[in-house]
């Protein structure tokens, strides 16, 4: 799992441009913050993917819908991460 998380965070860090928002989201342990990213309007795809992955690996059911959508994404790395 650690290798999967490392690969995901490297890809999404590059996609986000290494913003402070990415670093905050990658560092938080607050599941409510992560779940908020999945429901808030206007969130970038990288943020939704990171939140869904982290919630999913924690067993939080709030990630389910986002993970299903990512499984059907046209980008193979997104599907693999989901």
Phi and psi in degrees as a GROMACS rama.xvg file:
@    title "Ramachandran Plot"
@    xaxis  label "Phi"
@    yaxis  label "Psi"
@TYPE xy
-60.4019  -39.0384  UNK-2
-66.1257  -39.3842  UNK-3
-63.0558  -44.0634  UNK-4
-64.6013  -41.5783  UNK-5
-61.8172  -46.4411  UNK-6
-61.3527  -44.8614  UNK-7
-62.1807  -48.5374  UNK-8
-66.2001  -36.1219  UNK-9
-63.1431  -45.1068  UNK-10
-64.2861  -44.8657  UNK-11
-74.5117  -30.5109  UNK-12
-61.3121  -44.38  UNK-13
-64.9783  -43.2033  UNK-14
-63.463  -37.2535  UNK-15
-81.0447  -11.9755  UNK-16
81.0447  15.5776  UNK-17
65.5649  33.7252  UNK-18
-67.767  162.185  UNK-19
-62.6847  -33.9462  UNK-20
-61.809  -41.2214  UNK-21
-62.452  -48.4237  UNK-22
-60.9459  -39.8582  UNK-23
-63.795  -44.5838  UNK-24
-67.0916  -38.4325  UNK-25
-68.5896  -28.0195  UNK-26
-92.3789  -21.6211  UNK-27
-69.4881  145.222  UNK-28
-109.022  5.76729  UNK-29
-84.8875  108.052  UNK-30
-65.8533  -28.383  UNK-31
-67.9425  -35.8667  UNK-32
-64.8193  -45.6819  UNK-33
-62.451  -44.2607  UNK-34
-64.612  -33.5419  UNK-35
-62.437  -33.7345  UNK-36
-63.7359  -34.1974  UNK-37
-73.3497  -21.6919  UNK-38
-109.984  -14.9386  UNK-39
-75.8355  137.781  UNK-40
-70.4234  150.02  UNK-41
78.5216  11.6027  UNK-42
-77.1659  138.895  UNK-43
-68.4473  156.156  UNK-44
-59.6712  -38.9662  UNK-45
-60.0427  -38.0094  UNK-46
-68.6892  -42.9474  UNK-47
-63.768  -41.1602  UNK-48
-64.7616  -45.1652  UNK-49
-62.6955  -44.7901  UNK-50
-63.2358  -44.363  UNK-51
-63.8748  -43.023  UNK-52
-61.905  -48.0094  UNK-53
-66.7725  -39.9666  UNK-54
-68.0518  -41.0694  UNK-55
-62.3317  -42.7556  UNK-56
-69.0897  -22.0309  UNK-57
-86.1643  -4.63217  UNK-58
81.1424  16.6676  UNK-59
-81.9944  120.578  UNK-60
-67.116  -15.1523  UNK-61
-65.9495  -14.515  UNK-62
-83.5758  -13.4613  UNK-63
-53.7454  -55.1056  UNK-64
-61.3387  -44.0827  UNK-65
-64.1824  -38.9418  UNK-66
-66.6968  -38.2865  UNK-67
-62.3864  -43.8642  UNK-68
-62.6592  -41.0584  UNK-69
-68.4632  -30.9765  UNK-70
-61.2309  -28.1295  UNK-71
-99.5702  9.79134  UNK-72
-71.2465  151.352  UNK-73
-76.4313  -12.4021  UNK-74
-91.7572  112.863  UNK-75
-54.2358  -40.1914  UNK-76
-63.1504  -32.8628  UNK-77
-67.6414  -41.8425  UNK-78
-62.1381  -44.408  UNK-79
-63.907  -40.0299  UNK-80
-66.4082  -38.2763  UNK-81
